[in-house]
């Protein structure tokens, strides 16, 4: 009984180890994003404390209480008091000491903490606005990364560069956390954006992940493989987000950043030594040529063409075999030499013109928007791109959620659990969209966008007006279809343009995202700063207005896309009729 049990255990372990080896890309991505998820509270709070101590010169008592949950819950009342009355600090201390049963010293600390919070948030947002144009550096990297990766068949740098960028960013955070009272927050905030931009950032990491998965997975298995990666990423986020609160309270700034630094170093080592580069097409071609070289020889040695030959003809045949073998070898060698020389010439040409060719390819991507298409396809395509750009612009409000929550809701470490809740709800929403809306009800892609955007619009209105925890979680639940618009928009684009144009069109969308991001950050931060203490949720009204425009656009797009859907259905119908006719012929022949 012991023997078979050990054997079964060994087989299970072998299968498990094989599965782990097959998840190398997921593990590399985990080592990339896990430190940021675990340290989400520290990344948010450190710049505020630095601004409080160095830029605003508040006392250590005040700055240390910026994350005090009890005091933060009272801050919304402090902002209301400051906004509704002409006050002095002594009036506030007297009023709150009587109303909240606080001592005069506690009321004074509360006043300073809430005032320092808004001032530090304003400084932090100002830095975010100033550093936003550095994001354009990532556009240069994206322009050259694709052509260079395709020409030289190198995909591993797409994973390695973003990991190195994160490693340098965490090092900057570690330095500022050690020198808490001397190094300002501008040091690590500017360095973080600059380094991540020139290293490609999250966009280049995803490009590398999907490029390697597509190149190393059979075509019929790619959808499942991409689904495994998506499920792994979502599941890891759901598990790690709630741990951020406890990890931060246990480790603090310095040890937390050291821990993150170790994880990123492990990520760099793992990518260098354990992630295999995508096989070169030339290697497989040479292997096929060698295979073709061996096959004729084995065929010649395997038998006789005419069994009626005698011994003399057999000896003659063996001589012919040797001659034919040498002829084949000479032919293959000459072919290999010609291929090598042509490859060398092409490589030299690529070295000379790679910069020019990259720019030409970049400009040619935008020509896909000017192609005349049937059924007003060009107009429909432009409307979709405009709608997508407006939707991307409105997504910037997500970056202000934590700052808004600290001011309006008095939240501190509660964001860790709320982020996990949003991730889990978004995962469920994706399953509903795929299983119910698409497969069961067969809803068109523009309708999916409309439903998702309406849900987001409602949730943003709730964020702007509510302070109740249950309503805040309900707003997050209503926005459960947050990932549907991006997927549905790409799907509807595939029905308008050809397969050979999709890559260029998706590149245009990535470029627009990079161009829009700094502009949207400036607009949202400006509104948030102007109404920081009075009505901090005002920026959500900008989101609501933009989403309303997106809804109207996709209502129009839904009516314009119908001819394309009918044409696709008509193209599928003859194939189905032919298949049915073939089946009927087969049945009739069997009956006869």
C-alpha positions in Angstrom: 0.0 0.0 0.0 2.9 2.3 0.8 4.5 1.9 -2.7 1.5 2.9 -4.8 0.8 5.8 -2.4 4.3 7.1 -3.0 4.0 6.6 -6.7 0.7 8.5 -6.8 2.1 11.3 -4.7 5.1 11.5 -7.1 2.9 11.7 -10.1 0.8 14.4 -8.5 3.9 16.3 -7.6 5.3 16.0 -11.2 2.0 17.3 -12.6 2.0 20.2 -10.1 5.6 21.1 -10.9 4.9 20.9 -14.6 1.9 23.3 -14.0 4.1 25.7 -12.0 6.7 25.7 -14.8 3.9 26.5 -17.3 2.9 29.5 -15.2 6.3 31.3 -15.5 4.7 34.4 -17.1 2.1 34.6 -14.3 4.8 34.3 -11.7 6.9 37.1 -13.3 3.8 39.4 -13.5 3.0 38.5 -9.8 6.5 39.6 -8.8 5.9 42.9 -10.7 2.6 44.0 -9.3 2.4 42.3 -5.8 4.7 44.8 -4.1 2.6 47.8 -5.2 -0.6 46.0 -4.1 0.8 45.0 -0.7 2.2 48.5 -0.1 -0.7 50.5 -1.5 -1.3 52.3 1.8 2.3 53.3 2.3 2.6 54.6 -1.3 -0.4 56.8 -0.7 0.4 58.0 2.8 4.2 58.7 2.5 4.0 61.7 0.2 1.3 63.3 2.5 3.5 62.8 5.6 6.6 64.2 3.7 4.6 67.3 2.6 3.4 67.7 6.2 6.8 67.6 7.8 9.1 69.2 5.2 7.0 71.5 3.0 4.4 72.6 5.6 6.6 72.4 8.7 3.9 70.9 11.0 5.0 69.1 14.2 5.7 65.4 14.4 2.6 65.0 16.5 0.3 66.4 13.8 2.0 64.5 10.9 2.0 61.2 12.8 -1.8 61.4 13.3 -2.6 61.9 9.6 -3.6 58.2 9.5 -5.4 58.3 12.9 -8.8 56.7 12.1 -10.7 58.5 14.9 -9.4 61.9 14.0 -10.0 61.3 10.3 -13.6 60.5 10.9 -14.1 63.9 12.5 -12.4 65.8 9.6 -15.5 66.1 7.4 -17.2 67.9 10.3 -14.2 70.2 10.6 -14.3 71.1 6.9 -18.0 71.9 7.2 -17.3 74.2 10.2 -14.5 76.0 8.3 -16.7 76.4 5.2 -19.9 77.6 6.8 -18.6 80.2 9.3 -16.0 82.9 9.6 -14.0 81.3 12.3 -10.8 81.5 14.2 -8.8 78.6 15.6 -9.8 79.5 19.2 -13.5 79.5 18.1 -13.1 76.1 16.6 -11.4 74.6 19.7 -14.1 76.0 22.0 -16.9 74.7 19.8 -15.5 71.2 19.2 -14.4 70.8 22.8 -18.0 71.2 23.8 -19.7 69.4 20.9 -17.4 66.3 20.7 -16.4 66.1 24.4 -12.7 66.7 23.5 -10.0 68.4 25.5 -8.7 71.7 24.2 -5.4 70.1 23.2 -7.2 67.3 21.4 -9.3 69.8 19.5 -6.2 71.8 18.6 -4.5 68.6 17.2 -7.7 67.7 15.3 -7.8 71.1 13.7 -4.2 71.0 12.7 -4.4 67.4 11.4 -7.4 68.2 9.2 -5.8 71.4 7.9 -2.5 69.7 7.2 -4.4 66.9 5.4 -5.9 69.3 2.9 -2.8 71.3 2.4 -0.6 68.2 1.9 -3.1 66.8 -0.5 -3.0 70.0 -2.5 0.8 69.9 -2.7 0.7 66.3 -3.7 -1.8 66.9 -6.4 0.3 69.8 -7.7 3.3 67.5 -8.1 1.1 65.0 -9.9 0.0 67.7 -12.3 3.6 68.9 -12.9 5.0 65.3 -13.5 2.1 64.2 -15.8 3.9 65.3 -19.0 6.7 62.9 -18.2 4.3 60.2 -19.2 4.9 61.1 -22.8 8.3 59.4 -22.5 6.4 56.1 -22.4 5.0 56.9 -25.9 8.5 57.0 -27.3 9.3 53.6 -25.8 6.0 52.1 -27.2 6.8 53.4 -30.7 10.1 51.6 -30.9 9.4 48.6 -28.7 7.0 46.9 -31.1 9.2 47.2 -34.3 12.4 46.4 -32.5 10.9 43.4 -30.8 9.5 42.0 -34.0 12.7 42.6 -36.0 15.1 41.0 -33.5 12.6 38.6 -32.1 13.3 39.7 -28.5 10.3 39.8 -26.1 12.0 39.2 -22.8 13.1 42.9 -22.5 9.4 43.8 -22.5 9.2 42.1 -19.1 12.7 43.0 -17.8 12.6 46.8 -18.4 9.4 47.5 -16.4 10.6 45.3 -13.6 13.9 47.3 -13.4 11.8 50.5 -13.5 9.8 49.4 -10.5 13.0 48.3 -8.7 14.5 51.8 -9.1 11.2 53.4 -8.0 11.0 51.4 -4.8 14.7 52.3 -4.1 13.7 56.0 -4.3 10.8 55.4 -1.9 13.2 53.6 0.5 15.6 56.5 0.5 12.9 59.0 1.3 11.4 56.8 4.0 14.8 56.5 5.7 15.5 60.3 5.5 12.0 61.2 6.6 12.7 64.8 7.6 15.3 65.8 5.0 14.4 64.4 1.5 11.2 66.0 0.1 8.4 64.1 -1.6 9.2 65.6 -5.0 12.4 63.4 -5.1 10.6 60.0 -5.3 7.4 61.2 -7.1 9.3 62.7 -10.0 11.9 59.9 -10.1 9.1 57.3 -10.0 7.3 58.7 -13.0 10.5 59.4 -15.0 12.0 55.9 -14.5 8.7 54.0 -15.1 8.1 56.1 -18.3 11.5 55.4 -19.9 11.2 51.7 -18.9 7.8 51.4 -20.5 5.8 50.9 -17.3 2.7 48.8 -17.1 1.8 49.1 -20.8 5.2 47.5 -21.9 4.8 44.8 -19.3 1.4 43.8 -20.6 2.8 44.0 -24.2 5.5 41.5 -23.2 3.1 39.2 -21.4 0.7 38.8 -24.3 3.5 38.7 -26.9 5.2 35.8 -25.2 2.0 34.0 -24.4 0.8 34.3 -28.1 4.2 33.1 -29.4 4.5 30.1 -27.1 0.9 28.9 -27.2 -0.9 27.0 -30.0 -3.5 29.1 -31.8 -6.4 27.0 -30.6 -5.3 27.3 -27.0 -4.6 31.0 -26.8 -8.0 32.1 -25.6 -7.9 29.7 -22.7 -4.3 30.7 -21.9 -5.1 34.4 -21.9 -8.1 33.6 -19.7 -5.8 31.7 -17.2 -3.6 34.8 -17.0 -6.5 37.1 -16.5 -8.1 34.9 -13.8 -4.7 34.6 -12.0 -4.2 38.4 -12.0 -7.7 39.1 -10.7 -7.5 36.3 -8.0 -4.1 37.5 -6.8 -5.4 41.1 -6.5 -8.4 39.9 -4.5 -6.2 38.0 -2.1 -3.4 40.6 -1.7 -5.5 43.8 -1.3 -7.0 43.1 2.1 -3.5 42.2 3.4 -2.2 45.8 2.7 -3.6 47.2 5.9 -2.1 44.6 8.2 1.3 44.5 6.4 1.7 48.3 6.6 0.7 48.4 10.3 3.1 45.5 11.1 6.2 46.6 9.0 6.1 50.3 8.7 7.6 52.3 5.8 11.3 51.3 5.8 10.8 47.5 6.3 7.9 47.5 3.9 10.0 49.1 1.1 12.9 46.8 1.8 10.5 43.8 1.5 9.2 45.2 -1.8 12.8 45.8 -3.1 13.6 42.2 -2.4 10.6 41.0 -4.3 11.5 43.1 -7.4 15.1 41.8 -7.2 13.8 38.3 -7.3 11.6 39.3 -10.2 14.7 40.6 -12.2 16.6 37.4 -11.5 13.6 35.2 -12.4 13.1 36.9 -15.7 16.8 36.8 -16.7 17.4 33.1 -15.8 14.0 31.4 -15.9 12.0 33.1 -18.7 13.0 31.7 -22.1 13.2 33.9 -25.1 10.7 33.3 -27.9 12.2 30.8 -30.4 13.6 32.4 -33.6 11.8 31.5 -36.8 15.2 31.0 -38.5 16.0 28.3 -36.0 12.9 26.3 -36.8 13.5 26.8 -40.5 17.1 25.5 -40.2 15.7 22.5 -38.3 13.2 21.8 -41.1 16.0 22.1 -43.7 18.1 19.6 -41.8 15.1 17.3 -41.5 14.5 17.5 -45.2 18.2 16.8 -45.8 18.0 13.6 -43.7 14.7 12.3 -45.2 15.9 11.6 -48.8 19.0 9.7 -47.6 16.8 7.5 -45.4 14.5 7.0 -48.2 17.3 6.0 -50.6 18.7 3.6 -48.0 15.3 2.1 -47.1 14.7 -0.1 -50.2 15.0 -0.7 -53.9 13.0 0.9 -56.6 12.7 -2.2 -58.7 13.0 -5.7 -56.9 13.8 -7.4 -60.3 17.4 -6.0 -60.3 20.3 -8.4 -59.7 23.4 -7.9 -57.6 25.2 -5.8 -60.2 22.3 -3.4 -60.4 22.2 -3.3 -56.6 25.9 -2.2 -56.4 25.2 0.4 -59.1 22.2 1.6 -57.0 24.4 1.9 -53.9 26.9 4.0 -56.0 24.0 6.2 -57.2 22.9 6.6 -53.6 26.3 7.9 -52.6 26.3 10.4 -55.5 22.8 11.5 -54.8 23.6 11.9 -51.1 26.6 14.2 -51.9 24.5 16.1 -54.4 21.8 16.7 -51.8 24.4 17.7 -49.2 26.0 20.2 -51.6 22.5 21.6 -52.5 21.5 22.0 -48.9 24.8 23.6 -47.9 24.6 26.1 -50.8 21.0 27.0 -49.7 22.1 27.5 -46.1 25.0 29.8 -47.3 22.6 31.8 -49.5 20.1 32.1 -46.6 22.9 33.2 -44.3 24.2 35.8 -46.7 20.8 37.2 -47.4 20.0 37.2 -43.7 23.2 39.2 -43.1 22.3 41.7 -45.8 18.8 42.1 -44.3 20.2 42.6 -40.8 22.6 45.3 -42.1 19.7 47.0 -43.8 17.6 46.8 -40.6 20.4 48.4 -38.6 20.5 51.3 -41.0 16.8 52.0 -41.3 15.2 50.8 -38.0 14.6 54.3 -36.7 13.1 55.5 -40.0 11.1 52.4 -40.4 9.7 52.7 -36.9 8.5 56.2 -37.5 7.0 55.2 -40.9 5.2 52.3 -39.2 4.0 54.7 -36.4 2.6 57.2 -38.9 1.0 54.4 -41.1 -1.0 53.3 -38.1 -3.2 56.4 -38.3 -3.9 55.9 -42.0 -6.4 53.2 -41.0 -8.8 56.0 -39.9 -8.9 57.5 -43.4 -9.8 54.4 -45.4 -13.1 54.7 -47.1 -15.4 51.8 -46.0 -18.9 50.6 -46.9 -22.0 51.5 -44.8 -20.3 54.8 -43.6 -17.7 52.6 -41.9 -15.2 55.5 -41.7 -17.6 57.7 -39.9 -18.6 54.9 -37.5 -15.0 54.1 -36.8 -14.2 57.7 -36.0 -17.2 58.0 -33.7 -16.1 54.9 -31.8 -12.5 56.3 -31.4 -14.0 59.6 -30.1 -16.2 57.8 -27.7 -13.4 55.6 -26.5 -11.2 58.7 -26.0 -13.8 60.4 -23.9 -14.3 57.3 -21.8 -10.5 57.1 -21.2 -10.5 60.8 -20.2 -13.3 60.1 -17.6 -11.4 57.2 -16.1 -8.9 59.6 -14.5 -11.3 60.0 -11.6 -10.2 56.6 -10.3 -6.7 58.1 -9.5 -8.4 60.6 -7.2 -10.6 58.1 -5.3 -8.2 57.6 -2.4 -7.5 61.3 -2.0 -11.2 62.1 -2.2 -12.0 59.3 0.3 -9.5 60.7 2.8 -11.1 64.1 2.6 -14.8 63.4 2.2 -15.2 60.1 4.0 -12.4 60.3 6.5 -11.0 56.9 5.4 -7.4 55.7 6.0 -6.6 52.0 5.8 -10.2 51.1 4.8 -9.2 51.5 1.1 -7.3 48.1 1.2 -10.5 46.2 1.9 -12.5 48.3 -0.5 -10.0 47.7 -3.3 -10.3 44.0 -2.8 -14.1 44.3 -2.9 -14.0 46.2 -6.1 -11.7 43.7 -7.7 -13.9 40.8 -6.7 -17.1 42.5 -7.9 -15.4 43.4 -11.2 -14.4 39.7 -11.7 -18.1 38.7 -11.1 -19.2 41.4 -13.5 -16.9 40.1 -16.2 -18.4 36.6 -15.8 -22.0 38.0 -16.0 -21.1 39.9 -19.2 -19.5 36.9 -20.8 -21.9 34.2 -19.7 -25.3 36.1 -19.6 -25.1 39.2 -21.8 -23.0 37.8 -24.6 -23.6 34.0 -24.7 -27.3 33.9 -23.5 -28.9 37.2 -24.6 -26.6 37.8 -27.6 -26.4 41.6 -26.9 -24.5 43.7 -29.4 -21.2 45.3 -28.3 -22.5 48.9 -28.3 -25.3 47.8 -25.9 -22.7 46.3 -23.5 -20.9 49.7 -23.5 -24.1 51.6 -22.9 -25.1 49.3 -19.9 -21.6 49.5 -18.4 -21.4 53.3 -18.8 -24.8 53.8 -17.3 -23.8 51.8 -14.2 -20.6 53.8 -13.9 -22.5 57.1 -14.1 -24.9 56.0 -11.3 -22.0 55.0 -9.1 -20.1 58.3 -9.6 -23.2 60.3 -8.6 -23.4 58.1 -5.4 -19.7 58.8 -4.7 -20.2 62.5 -5.0 -23.2 62.7 -2.5 -23.0 59.9 0.0 -20.9 59.4 3.1 -22.5 56.3 4.3 -20.2 53.2 4.2 -23.0 50.9 3.0 -23.9 53.3 0.1 -20.2 53.5 -0.8 -19.9 49.8 -1.2 -23.2 49.7 -3.1 -21.8 52.3 -5.5 -18.8 50.0 -6.1 -21.1 47.0 -6.6 -23.1 49.0 -9.2 -19.9 49.6 -11.2 -19.3 45.9 -11.5 -19.1 46.0 -15.3 -16.2 48.4 -15.3 -14.1 46.2 -17.6 -16.8 45.7 -20.2 -16.4 48.9 -22.2 -12.8 48.4 -23.2 -13.4 44.8 -24.3 -16.7 45.6 -26.1 -15.2 48.6 -27.9 -12.3 46.5 -29.3 -14.8 43.8 -30.3 -17.0 46.2 -32.2 -13.9 47.6 -34.0 -13.1 44.1 -35.2 -16.4 44.1 -37.1 -15.6 47.2 -39.0 -12.0 46.8 -40.0 -10.1 43.8 -41.4 -8.0 41.5 -39.4 -4.8 42.9 -41.0 -5.8 46.4 -39.7 -6.6 45.6 -36.1 -3.0 45.7 -34.9 -2.6 49.3 -36.3 -5.9 50.4 -34.9 -5.1 49.1 -31.4 -1.8 50.9 -31.6 -3.7 54.1 -32.4 -5.8 53.5 -29.3 -2.7 53.0 -27.1 -1.2 56.2 -28.4 -4.4 58.1 -27.7 -4.4 56.8 -24.1 -0.9 58.0 -23.6 -1.7 61.4 -25.0 -4.9 61.9 -23.1 -3.6 60.9 -19.7 -1.6 64.0 -18.8 -4.4 66.3 -20.0 -7.1 64.5 -18.0 -4.9 64.5 -14.9 -4.5 68.3 -15.1 -8.2 68.9 -15.6 -9.3 66.6 -12.7 -6.6 67.8 -10.3 -7.5 71.4 -11.0 -11.2 70.9 -10.1 -10.4 68.8 -7.1 -8.0 71.4 -5.7 -10.5 74.3 -6.2 -13.2 72.5 -4.2 -11.0 70.5 -1.8 -12.5 71.7 1.5 -16.0 72.8 0.4 -17.2 70.2 -2.2 -14.5 67.7 -2.9 -16.7 65.5 -5.0 -17.3 68.2 -7.6 -14.9 66.5 -10.1 -17.4 63.6 -10.3 -19.8 65.9 -12.1 -17.2 66.2 -14.9 -17.2 62.4 -15.1 -21.0 62.3 -15.2 -21.1 64.8 -18.1 -18.4 62.9 -20.1 -20.2 59.5 -19.6 -23.5 61.0 -20.7 -21.8 62.0 -24.0 -20.4 58.5 -24.4 -23.9 57.0 -23.9 -25.3 59.3 -26.6 -22.5 58.4 -29.0 -22.9 54.7 -28.6 -26.6 54.9 -29.0 -25.9 56.4 -32.4 -23.1 53.8 -33.1 -25.5 51.0 -32.2 -27.8 52.1 -35.1 -24.9 52.5 -37.5 -23.3 49.2 -36.7 -26.3 47.1 -37.7 -25.4 46.8 -41.5 -22.0 45.3 -40.5 -23.7 42.8 -38.2 -26.1 41.8 -41.0 -23.3 41.4 -43.5 -21.4 39.2 -41.1 -24.5 37.1 -40.6 -25.0 36.8 -44.4 -21.4 35.7 -44.8 -21.9 32.9 -42.2 -25.2 31.8 -43.6 -23.9 30.3 -46.9 -21.3 28.3 -44.9 -24.0 26.9 -42.7 -26.2 26.1 -45.7 -23.3 24.4 -47.4 -22.6 22.4 -44.3 -26.3 21.3 -44.0 -26.3 20.3 -47.7 -23.2 18.2 -47.2 -24.8 16.5 -44.3 -27.9 15.8 -46.3 -25.8 14.3 -49.1 -24.0 12.1 -46.7 -27.3 10.9 -45.2 -28.7 10.2 -48.7 -25.6 8.3 -49.7 -25.7 6.2 -46.6 -29.4 5.4 -47.2 -28.7 4.2 -50.7 
